[in-house]
Amino acid sequence: TAAPGVQPTGTAVGGRPADALANWAKTIGPKVGISQTAMEAYGYAELVFAQTNRSCALNWTTLAAIGFVESSHGQANGASLDSNGRATPKIIGPPLDGQGGRMRIVDTDRGELDNDTAYDHAIGPMQFIPTTWKEVAVDADNDGQKDPHDIDDAALAAADYLCRNGRNLSIPADWWDAILSYNDVRPYVQKVFDTANQYGQASRT
């Protein structure tokens, strides 16, 4: 794939660290149909892990594929990403109440993240459930907040989650296991794989 060609060396002039990938995102984004803000977030997460956990072999295409399947890159339910990467309005999935084939997860965050004190909901562009977010929450854009509704924070947190347990995502079995850990539904994994593959091919054109 066309990988980001710069190193994350701190906050870029004018804002978030991912802004340093603006030129790359402007080139690749139109090829794959992803907004510049979302592209920067996915690329920045890849670069961070290339420095901090190279053995995971994380690629932006995997994060982008999850972002597409989960929320159309922060555009589900009429939302859009602002210039800082925050989805507005917040993307909150249906209640995890055991209905319609959904898991049943009784409220764990007192409605702090999902505005529901009865059941949990998946939240944000990468659709974390509250308990998982609390495990992997990160401030990727140095704004002082760990925000699941911010695609910078959510993409880097997703990278951390996928790379856990010593996974090497260049190994098919590890990649498959990582995506299953994100959502244990095999058609979901196939959709993520197909989307990531399409992004990889399109980015090289």
LUMMARRO-590593 format. One line per field, with one value per residue: residue number from 1; x, y, z of N, C-alpha, C in turn; residue in three letters. Coordinates in steps of 0.1 Angstrom, whole numbers, m for minus. Layout:
<recs>
resi = NUM  ...
nx = X  ...
ny = Y  ...
nz = Z  ...
cax = X  ...
cay = Y  ...
caz = Z  ...
cx = X  ...
cy = Y  ...
cz = Z  ...
resn = ALA  ...
</recs>
This chain:
<recs>
resi = 1  2  3  4  5  6  7  8  9  10  11  12  13  14  15  16  17  18  19  20  21  22  23  24  25  26  27  28  29  30  31  32  33  34  35  36  37  38  39  40  41  42  43  44  45  46  47  48  49  50  51  52  53  54  55  56  57  58  59  60  61  62  63  64  65  66  67  68  69  70  71  72  73  74  75  76  77  78  79  80  81  82  83  84  85  86  87  88  89  90  91  92  93  94  95  96  97  98  99  100  101  102  103  104  105  106  107  108  109  110  111  112  113  114  115  116  117  118  119  120  121  122  123  124  125  126  127  128  129  130  131  132  133  134  135  136  137  138  139  140  141  142  143  144  145  146  147  148  149  150  151  152  153  154  155  156  157  158  159  160  161  162  163  164  165  166  167  168  169  170  171  172  173  174  175  176  177  178  179  180  181  182  183  184  185  186  187  188  189  190  191  192  193  194  195  196  197  198  199  200  201  202  203  204  205
nx = 8  3  22  22  47  62  76  61  67  58  36  21  26  0  m18  m32  m11  m15  m19  5  5  m9  m3  2  m23  m40  m33  m37  m63  m84  m82  m91  m115  m118  m121  m98  m93  m99  m82  m57  m58  m58  m34  m16  m18  m8  19  27  26  45  67  65  57  67  67  41  32  12  m11  m24  m46  m61  m71  m86  m104  m119  m129  m146  m165  m176  m185  m186  m163  m167  m191  m216  m251  m257  m236  m206  m171  m153  m127  m109  m112  m134  m164  m196  m230  m225  m217  m236  m243  m270  m288  m272  m289  m296  m314  m326  m304  m282  m255  m260  m254  m254  m256  m224  m211  m226  m239  m222  m206  m223  m248  m269  m283  m292  m284  m253  m238  m223  m197  m187  m165  m150  m165  m164  m172  m181  m166  m144  m133  m124  m102  m84  m82  m69  m51  m46  m43  m33  m50  m57  m78  m92  m110  m136  m151  m136  m118  m90  m81  m97  m88  m61  m64  m78  m58  m40  m56  m59  m32  m26  m15  8  4  12  3  9  8  m15  m32  m30  m39  m66  m74  m72  m91  m114  m114  m122  m147  m166  m176  m178  m186  m183  m155  m147  m158  m143  m118  m121  m126  m103  m84  m94  m88  m60  m53  m64  m49  m25  m27
ny = m12  24  40  63  88  102  109  108  134  151  178  192  223  245  227  195  165  147  164  167  149  159  164  138  127  142  133  105  102  110  89  67  74  87  111  138  144  120  102  112  106  77  72  84  68  44  53  59  34  21  31  25  m1  m19  m46  m54  m47  m31  m17  12  7  m13  m1  19  4  m8  16  24  3  4  31  46  62  81  93  82  80  106  122  142  148  172  198  191  165  155  137  150  152  132  98  72  39  14  3  m21  m44  m70  m75  m81  m96  m84  m80  m84  m60  m47  m14  1  24  44  59  79  79  71  81  66  49  24  4  m4  12  10  34  64  70  46  28  18  m2  10  m2  m13  10  23  7  11  38  68  99  111  135  154  172  171  155  122  110  91  99  113  110  108  100  77  61  56  43  20  8  1  m18  m38  m46  m60  m87  m96  m97  m101  m84  m89  m115  m138  m153  m140  m115  m121  m130  m107  m90  m104  m102  m77  m76  m103  m118  m135  m128  m100  m97  m106  m85  m64  m72  m73  m46  m34  m45  m34  m7  m8  m15  6  27  25  32
nz = 0  m3  19  46  43  62  95  127  145  166  174  146  128  134  145  153  157  135  114  101  81  60  32  22  28  12  m12  m13  m2  m21  m39  m26  m16  9  35  40  68  81  68  76  103  103  90  107  130  120  116  143  155  139  150  177  180  161  153  151  126  116  93  77  60  72  95  83  69  90  100  79  78  103  107  83  81  102  94  99  106  99  107  107  103  121  116  135  138  152  155  147  148  178  173  181  186  184  213  233  240  237  218  184  175  187  211  247  269  299  313  318  322  334  317  308  285  265  269  281  307  311  292  275  246  214  205  188  159  155  169  197  225  258  280  267  256  279  285  264  258  245  241  212  197  213  227  253  260  261  238  225  204  188  159  157  183  185  163  169  193  184  169  190  202  182  180  202  224  212  185  150  123  97  93  82  99  124  117  111  135  150  139  144  172  175  165  167  144  115  88  91  95  69  54  63  55  27  21  31  13  m11  m6  m4  m30  m45  m36  m47  m73
cax = 0  10  23  26  61  69  76  53  77  52  25  24  22  m14  m28  m30  0  m19  m19  17  2  m18  0  m1  m38  m46  m30  m43  m77  m93  m80  m98  m128  m118  m118  m85  m91  m99  m69  m46  m59  m54  m20  m8  m18  2  32  30  29  57  78  64  54  69  65  27  30  m1  m12  m35  m57  m69  m79  m96  m115  m128  m136  m156  m175  m182  m192  m183  m153  m173  m203  m228  m262  m257  m225  m195  m159  m148  m113  m101  m114  m145  m177  m207  m233  m219  m222  m239  m250  m282  m286  m268  m300  m299  m325  m321  m291  m272  m251  m266  m244  m260  m248  m212  m205  m236  m244  m212  m201  m234  m261  m279  m280  m297  m275  m242  m239  m210  m196  m176  m162  m145  m175  m160  m181  m175  m156  m132  m127  m117  m90  m75  m84  m57  m52  m37  m41  m27  m59  m60  m89  m93  m124  m139  m158  m126  m112  m76  m80  m103  m80  m49  m69  m80  m44  m35  m64  m56  m19  m24  m12  19  0  18  m8  13  5  m30  m40  m30  m48  m80  m77  m73  m104  m124  m114  m129  m161  m165  m186  m170  m189  m177  m141  m146  m161  m131  m107  m124  m125  m88  m78  m97  m81  m46  m52  m67  m39  m13  m30
cay = 0  36  43  77  89  110  104  116  140  160  186  200  237  247  219  181  158  141  174  166  140  166  162  124  124  149  125  92  103  110  76  57  80  89  125  141  143  106  97  117  98  64  72  88  57  35  58  58  20  18  35  20  m16  m23  m61  m56  m45  m24  m8  21  2  m21  8  25  m6  m8  29  24  m6  9  44  53  72  92  99  74  87  120  129  146  151  186  199  185  150  150  135  157  148  119  85  62  28  10  m2  m35  m49  m84  m76  m80  m102  m76  m85  m77  m54  m38  m2  0  38  53  68  89  80  68  87  55  43  11  m5  2  13  13  48  70  66  32  21  11  m3  18  m10  m14  23  26  0  16  53  76  112  111  148  163  182  170  146  109  111  81  105  120  99  107  92  64  53  51  33  8  3  m5  m30  m48  m51  m66  m101  m99  m100  m96  m84  m94  m130  m139  m158  m130  m104  m126  m130  m93  m84  m112  m97  m64  m80  m118  m122  m138  m119  m87  m98  m106  m72  m55  m77  m69  m32  m30  m49  m24  5  m10  m15  19  37  23  36
caz = 0  m2  33  49  42  72  108  137  154  175  169  134  128  131  152  157  151  123  103  94  70  51  18  19  28  1  m24  m12  2  m32  m46  m18  m12  24  37  45  82  85  62  85  116  101  87  119  139  115  119  157  157  132  159  191  180  146  151  148  112  114  81  77  53  82  103  74  66  102  101  69  81  116  107  71  85  110  88  101  113  95  114  99  111  120  112  145  138  161  149  152  162  183  167  191  181  191  226  234  249  234  208  170  173  193  224  258  279  309  314  326  324  340  306  306  271  255  273  284  320  311  284  268  232  207  204  180  146  155  176  209  237  269  287  259  255  291  285  253  256  243  235  200  191  223  231  267  262  255  233  215  193  180  151  160  194  182  154  176  203  177  166  202  205  172  181  215  225  204  171  138  114  84  93  80  111  134  112  112  150  155  135  152  185  174  163  165  134  104  77  94  92  55  49  66  46  13  21  32  1  m21  m3  m8  m45  m51  m32  m56  m87
cx = 9  10  26  41  68  68  68  63  71  41  29  20  8  m23  m23  m18  m3  m19  m6  16  m7  m15  m2  m16  m45  m44  m37  m58  m87  m93  m89  m112  m129  m114  m103  m83  m91  m86  m58  m46  m54  m39  m11  m8  m8  16  36  34  41  69  78  62  55  66  50  24  17  m1  m25  m48  m66  m77  m89  m107  m125  m136  m147  m168  m183  m190  m190  m174  m159  m185  m216  m239  m262  m246  m215  m183  m156  m133  m104  m103  m126  m157  m188  m219  m225  m225  m223  m247  m262  m279  m282  m277  m304  m309  m319  m308  m279  m268  m260  m256  m251  m250  m236  m206  m214  m240  m234  m208  m213  m247  m272  m274  m286  m288  m264  m245  m225  m209  m185  m174  m157  m154  m170  m171  m174  m164  m143  m125  m119  m103  m79  m75  m70  m60  m42  m35  m37  m36  m63  m72  m87  m107  m127  m146  m149  m118  m97  m74  m85  m94  m67  m53  m72  m68  m39  m43  m60  m42  m16  m20  m1  16  9  8  m4  11  m10  m37  m40  m39  m63  m83  m80  m87  m115  m125  m122  m144  m162  m176  m178  m174  m184  m163  m139  m148  m149  m120  m109  m121  m110  m81  m81  m89  m66  m44  m54  m56  m27  m15  m25
cy = 12  41  57  78  98  104  113  122  151  168  194  214  238  237  205  175  153  151  173  157  146  163  148  122  131  141  112  92  102  96  66  62  82  104  126  139  128  99  100  108  84  63  75  76  46  40  56  43  15  21  28  5  m21  m37  m63  m55  m40  m16  0  16  m7  m12  15  16  m7  5  30  15  m2  21  52  65  84  99  92  83  102  128  133  149  166  186  193  170  145  149  142  155  135  107  75  51  24  4  m17  m42  m64  m86  m76  m86  m95  m83  m78  m73  m44  m26  m4  14  48  63  79  91  78  73  77  49  29  1  3  3  14  28  52  64  51  23  12  9  4  10  m11  m1  26  19  6  31  60  89  113  125  158  175  181  161  133  107  101  87  113  109  97  97  78  55  48  41  19  1  m5  m18  m41  m54  m58  m81  m105  m102  m94  m96  m87  m109  m131  m143  m148  m118  m108  m126  m116  m87  m91  m107  m84  m66  m95  m123  m123  m130  m105  m87  m98  m93  m63  m59  m72  m54  m28  m34  m39  m11  4  m9  m1  29  36  28  50
cz = 0  12  35  49  51  86  118  147  164  168  157  136  125  138  155  150  137  111  95  82  60  36  14  18  17  m12  m24  m10  m10  m40  m39  m13  3  26  42  60  87  80  72  98  114  98  99  129  134  118  134  160  150  141  172  191  166  143  148  133  108  101  82  70  62  90  95  71  78  103  91  74  94  114  94  74  92  104  90  108  111  102  103  108  109  117  122  147  147  153  155  143  166  176  178  185  188  204  226  244  246  223  194  167  179  207  235  268  287  311  323  329  329  329  303  292  261  258  276  297  321  304  278  253  226  204  195  167  145  163  187  218  249  276  280  257  267  292  275  251  255  238  224  194  201  227  246  270  255  251  223  203  184  172  153  172  192  173  161  187  196  173  178  204  195  175  194  214  215  189  161  127  99  82  92  93  122  130  114  127  155  152  142  166  186  172  159  156  121  91  79  91  77  49  51  57  32  11  22  19  m10  m19  m7  m23  m50  m47  m40  m70  m90
resn = THR  ALA  ALA  PRO  GLY  VAL  GLN  PRO  THR  GLY  THR  ALA  VAL  GLY  GLY  ARG  PRO  ALA  ASP  ALA  LEU  ALA  ASN  TRP  ALA  LYS  THR  ILE  GLY  PRO  LYS  VAL  GLY  ILE  SER  GLN  THR  ALA  MET  GLU  ALA  TYR  GLY  TYR  ALA  GLU  LEU  VAL  PHE  ALA  GLN  THR  ASN  ARG  SER  CYS  ALA  LEU  ASN  TRP  THR  THR  LEU  ALA  ALA  ILE  GLY  PHE  VAL  GLU  SER  SER  HIS  GLY  GLN  ALA  ASN  GLY  ALA  SER  LEU  ASP  SER  ASN  GLY  ARG  ALA  THR  PRO  LYS  ILE  ILE  GLY  PRO  PRO  LEU  ASP  GLY  GLN  GLY  GLY  ARG  MET  ARG  ILE  VAL  ASP  THR  ASP  ARG  GLY  GLU  LEU  ASP  ASN  ASP  THR  ALA  TYR  ASP  HIS  ALA  ILE  GLY  PRO  MET  GLN  PHE  ILE  PRO  THR  THR  TRP  LYS  GLU  VAL  ALA  VAL  ASP  ALA  ASP  ASN  ASP  GLY  GLN  LYS  ASP  PRO  HIS  ASP  ILE  ASP  ASP  ALA  ALA  LEU  ALA  ALA  ALA  ASP  TYR  LEU  CYS  ARG  ASN  GLY  ARG  ASN  LEU  SER  ILE  PRO  ALA  ASP  TRP  TRP  ASP  ALA  ILE  LEU  SER  TYR  ASN  ASP  VAL  ARG  PRO  TYR  VAL  GLN  LYS  VAL  PHE  ASP  THR  ALA  ASN  GLN  TYR  GLY  GLN  ALA  SER  ARG  THR
</recs>
